[in-house]
Amino acid sequence: MADSTPDKFRLIASSRDLNLILDHWNSPSESGHPVGMVALMEGAECIRHPSELEEWHELGVRLIGPAWVGTRYSGGWREPGPLTKDGRDLLSAMADYNFTLDLSHMDEQAAIEALDVYRGPLVGTHGNCASLLPNSNSNRHFSDRVIEGMIERNGVIGIVPFNAYLKVGWSSSKNIRAEAPLDLVVNHIDHVCQIAGDALHVGIGSDFDGGFGVQSVPPEIDTVADLQNLVSLLQARGYSETDIKNIFSDNWLTRLKRDLPTS
């Protein structure tokens, strides 16, 4: 996408790339606004050996999530388990290149161990709060213990506005959108903020490319632009303009500026 349509999409592999994109967006004289993309590898099975990480880094990958379902590296969604020896070796090698570790989809056992052993930056790009989804049989969501660990490591948790991740048992085949209103998204945002004591460790992790359509998101969302409907709901909970800006963009931008290589 970035190679074929650079006027629309730009790969961000360094803080310099990020600043160029931000300058472009902030300049009223510039026409067009290319979308910056940071490459995340979700599920690391394509890394056959840690020695290949140098090549992936040169290709522009900057975040790696070892799991989707369980992999040879880590327990994952629907397939619980800890980090494996291969997983610990992968994390050790990832830290040498300062890859950002994405805990999304990792089973709690694996995520807790990763919080203890990984030396590089880490985040949870798209996952919700397990404690707000009682009786869920999914290990897909972040426990408070994992959320606390990410906060202690100065990470960010991206909340997903997907109805099945907002209401236990919701299904597009038998439930209606109105049963999972956008205020449930705010509940998850607020939960992270209450644990952190600030609004500096949570963001939007839409997962809108994750295989579900408008029929499976809160009724207040018909396009991605409607995420702005969260603003009034956050204001009603007492969040300031600065807090909301952090949640919408600045928390992610701060980590990217910190964690990306300079050039």
N, C-alpha and C positions, 0 to 999 in steps of 0.2 A: 504493500500500500504506500509506504513512504517512498519507495523507489519509483513507482509508476505514477504517483500523483503527489509530488512534493509540495504543490500549492495547497493541498488539502490536509496532508498528514506529514508529520516529521518525527523521526525516531529520536528519542531523548536518551543519550547514553552518558552524558556528563552534565555537570552543573552549568558549564558554558552553553550547551545545547538548551538547557532549561531556561537560562536567562535570555537567550535569543528569542525563544518562543514568547516569554513574558513581555519582553520589550516590544515584540511585534503586536501583541494584543493590547498593550498599553499606549501604543502610538496612534493618535488620531489620524495621522497622515498616511498610515499604511492601509492598503486595500486588501481585503481578505484576511482570514484568521485561521491559519493552519492549526490543526489539532495535534498537540504533542502526545506521543505514545511512549510509555516506558514498558519495556518487554519483561513480562513475567512468565516463567515456565511453571505451569501448574501440573504437578506430577512429574517426577524426575526420572522416570524409567528410561528416557532417551539418553541419559548420561550413563554410558556403559561402564565408565571408570572415572574416578576423580581427576585423572590426568587430562580428561577432555574439557575440564572447566575453563582452561585458558582459551580454548577455541570458542566456547560459548560466550565468554566475556568479550572477546574480540568481535564477535558477531553482534554484540549489543545487549545481550540478556543481562538484566541487573537484579531481578528478584527470582528466587527459586522456592517453590513449595514442594517438599519431598513427596507429598501424598496427594491423591484424590480419593480413590478407594485405597486399600492397603497396597503398598508397593514393596519391593525388596529392601527399601530403605526405612519404611515407617508404617506403623498402623495408621489406618485412615478411615474415611467415611464408610460405614457398614462393615468394615473389616478391622476391628480394634486390635491394638497391640502397641508395644513400645518401639523405640528406635531399634534397628538391628545394628550389628557390627558394621555392615556396609553403610548404614545411615550415619553412624557416628563418624566414620571415615569421610563420608561426603561432607558433613558439616565442618569438620576440621579443615578440609581443603577449600570449602566455600569461604571460610573466614580469611584465608590467605589473599583472596581477591576482593574481600569486603562485599560479597553478594549480600543483599538483604534477604533474610530468611522469612518466608511467609508461612505462618502457622495454620492458615486456612486448610480445612479438610484433614488435618492431623488429629489422630485420636488423642484424648487427654493424656494418656500415659506417655506418648511420644512427645507431645507438646511440652509437658512439664520437664521432661529430661532435656529437651532442646533449650528451654529457658535456662537451665543450669549450665549446659556445656557450650552453647554457641557463643563465640567471642565477637561476632559481627553484629550489625544492626538487625532488628527483626520487627515484624508487623503482623497483623491479621487482616488481610485486605478485604475479605468478605465473609463475615460470620456474625451471628447474633448471640444473645445472652442466654445461656442454657437455663439459668435460674428463673427466667421469665417464661419458660416453656416447660412447666412441670408435666411429668408423665410422658414426655416425648421419648420415643424409642430411638432417636437419632443421636449419634455421637458427633454430629456435624457442627454443633454450636460450642461456644466458648464458656467453660465453667468460670465461676468467679475467681477461682485459684489461678487459672490461666490468664484471665483479664488482669488480675493484680500483678502477675509476673510481667506481662507486657508493659503495664504502666511503670513498674519499677525499672524496666529496661528502656523507658522513654519511647515505647512504640505507639502505634495508632491502630485502633480497631475500626474497620469499615462495616457499618450496619447495612443489612440487605433489605430493601423494601419488596420482599417476595412473600406473598400471603402464607405460603406453607411454612415459612420461617418466622411468622408472626403469630400464628394461631395453630395450636396443636390439632392435627387431624384435618386441617383445611385441604381441600382438593378442588382443582378446577372442574372436575367432572361432577361434583355433588354439592359444592358450596358456591355462594355468590360473593362477588367482590366486596360488597358492603359489610360483610361479616369480618373484614380485616381492614379497618380504616387506617388512614395515615397516622393517626395519633398513636397507634401501636408502634410505629417506627420511632416516634419520639420517646416512648417508654424505654426502648432499648438504648437510644442515645443517652437519655437521662440516667439510666442505670450505670453506664460506664462512667459518666461524669460524677455521679454520687460516689462511686468507688474511688475515683481519682481525686476528688475534691476540687476539680477544675474542668474546663472544657478543652483541654489541650491534648487529649489522647483518644479522640473519637472523630470519625468522619463518615462520609457516605461511601459505601462499598456496593454499588448498585447491582453488580452481577447481571446487568441487563443483556449481556451477550450469553447468558448461561442456559439458554434453551427454553425459556418461558416468555410468553407474550403479555400483552396488555390485559388479557383475561385473568392473569394471575398476580396482579399488583393491586395495591389499594385503589379504591374508586376515585380518589382525587388525582390520580396520575393517568393521563392519556398519552403524554409524550414525555421525553426526558426533561423538557423545560418545566414540567409541572412539579419537579422536585422543589421548586421555589415555594410551593404551598406549605412546605415545612416551616418556613420563616415565621408565619403568624402563630403556628402551633408552638414553636420554641419560645417566641416572645411571651405567649400566654403562660409559659412555665417559668418565666423570669429570666430567660437568657438575654444577655445584652447584645448589642450590635456586633461588638468585638467577638463575643463568644460564637455567634452565628457565623461570622466570617471565618473563624477558625474551623468550625465544624464543616463548613461547605468547601473550604479550599486550603486555608493556610496551614492546618495541621499536616496535611499531606505535602504541601510545598516545603514546609520547614524540614521535614525528614528527607525529602529528595535533595534539597540544597545541602543538607548535612552529609548524606550518605553516598551520593553519586560522586564518581571521580571528577576532578576539576576539569579534565580535558580528555 
